[in-house]
Every structure is written in C-alpha cells, then in structure tokens.
C-alpha cells in the first residue's frame, strides 16, 4: 500500500504569512449565456473542451427530472451550439449523467450515478460501446465512480482513472480501516478491465478526529494532484506509488474541526458543515500554470437558518493560488453570497466563476452568468 508521506515542501509558517504576492483580481467582465426554462442555471458538472480547430466550448450537464443532456456553448459566439441528448433507459440508456469527457464529438465518455460502466457515446447520444468496471480483474467488487466538479474523468495514456469514495459507514471506521480503502480505480480502455491503484487517504487523516474522507484530484501535465477536504496539504504523484506533499493551507483557518459528537444527527451534521471551513476542490490553469484551490469558509448559523441550503450553497469562500512548483502564492477571499464556486472553469482569458449563487440578488434564472477573474503577476 502506497504511503502519502514521502517529502515535504516549505514550512507552514512561511506559507501563512504571504504578502504582496500574485493574486486574482475580480474583473468587471461578465460572460453570459441565454438559457430557457428547460435548463437549470446551476450544474453538478461543467467542462471546457477545445476542438481540433482550436475553438473553445463550455459543455454543461443539464440534469433534471425531465432532462438528461449535455449542452455545448461556444465561448466565442456565447451561443448554444449543440445539445447532446442522453437516454436514461433503453438501448442507449446510461442513467442520469454524473460526469463526462469529450475526446471529440463522436467519442464522449459518460458516467452516471447508478451504473458501473463507462458509456462511450457520439454527439447524438448513441452508445458506441461500454466499458464495464463492476468488478476488478482480480474479482473485487467496485462502487459507482463519484465523477463531478470535484473529480473529472482523468486519463493516463489509454487508462481512465475514476475516483471512488471509501465504502462503508465512516462513523464506525477506524484509521486502520480507512487505510485499506482504495480511492482510485484504473480502467484500461484497451483490455477493458479495471484495477484499484494502491492509493488511499493520508495515513494520519483521522489522527486528530474524523472528517469526511472526501477529495478532489486533477491532472496537470504529467502529474496527478490530490486535495482532501480536511487536509492543508496537496499530494502530488506521477505513478501513484511515490508522492510528494506540499503545504497549501488557507490563511483564514488553521484546520478543519473533527465530526461533532452526535454526527448521526442530520441537523447537527449540517450545522457542523456550515460552521466549519474545509477544502472543496482544485482547478488547474494550463494557460498560466497555476492551481486554484477553492475553500468553503465556515460561518456562524442561527436557529432559523436553512441548513440544507447553506450546505448546498456555502455563502463564504476563498481561492488559494498555487504555482507550478506547488508553492502557495496568494489567497483571495470572495464577497459573501455572490459566487457559486462549484461552477467554475478556466479559459484563455482567465478563471470564470458562476454568479448564480441563489442568494445573489443579481442572479437571473434565464442566464448562465460567469465573472472573469484575472491573474495578476
């Protein structure tokens, strides 16, 4: 089993006192796409795709009780240029989509909430083939991949890496149990077989108390970068055997607090998630060679607060900026209740973040609206 603790970067204290370093600036440039009543203005998955002609698109999962489709918007014309319908049931059915990766318009990899296979479809939603990952090549059971904005589908040559949450009841697990739970499933697209990589959460993740074993990971050039919800560090690997560890903590809190004593109570748990700060997910900016680590910052909640809404749409957040050498170079705290950080993407101009936070008074139901954040050297 691989260890996550092999080397360390600069000290925590050095990184927590950063001043006068590169930051993101909130510009006054807004990117807007018109939508109709059949489209929700917030999604669980969006993805930027550049075609063979260099044209950039925003691919957007529109999943409701009635719709299951990928909408494709041109970043040049700001118009909807393609709708890729996806059947839930039937010969071309794949269930409700959870995530996707567009290789080209006739090779689109799709995962769902309920199926244990990757469907490869064309732009008309027709299934070309399926890759079953319900059992590994050594006959282990698997779980549905948790592909979403935290965790896109990643490729390592002809192999797909899928994120898997630790199965079982986390409340009753020990750290020893957690260390046996693999969280990365490798699917060989040629051999059509699956295998767990010997990769787990950090071996001391629950040393100071339990926190959700949720994570985000991305690929940047030849490196895979992992961020865990309750851990100040990033973990970087090329081969999923040897890892380097880099401090990338927030200046706004020291560490995430462990579960409340009554974690089984839904109300107590939601209140805990609202009041605690934690790391949400990573984005890699290939144009500027920096990483953005999104942070949900805890707030004090009252007895009248809508906890479910606060958990789904955290009101306060920041963005940690990390350079290509995994050194923290800045952190930007965002205005409260304005940006929906789960809907963000990188384009040539910079980082775009959705304005469609439900508490944003400027939010409009008939628009996908994104503010441009510019990186200042």
Buried (B, 14 or more C-beta within 10 A) or exposed (E): EBEBEEEEBEEBEEBBEBEEEBBBEBEEEEBEBEBEEEBBBBBBBBBBBEEEEEEBBBBBBBBEEEBBBBBBBBBEEEEBEEBBBBBBEEEBBBBBBBBBBBEEBEEBBBBBBEBBBBBBBBBEBEBEEBBBBEEBEEEEEBBBBBBBBBBBBBEBEEBBBBBBBBEEEBEEBEBEBBBEBBBBBBBBBEEBBBBBBEBBBBBEBBEEEBBBBBBBBBBBEEBBBBBBBBBBBBBBBEEBEEBBBBBBBBBBBEBBBBBBEEBEEEEBBBBBBBBBBBBBBBBBBEEBEBBBBBBBBBBEBEEEBEBEBBBEBBBBBBBBBBBBEBBBBBBBBBEBBBBBBBBBBBBEBBBBBBBBBEEBEEBBEEBBBBBBBBBEE
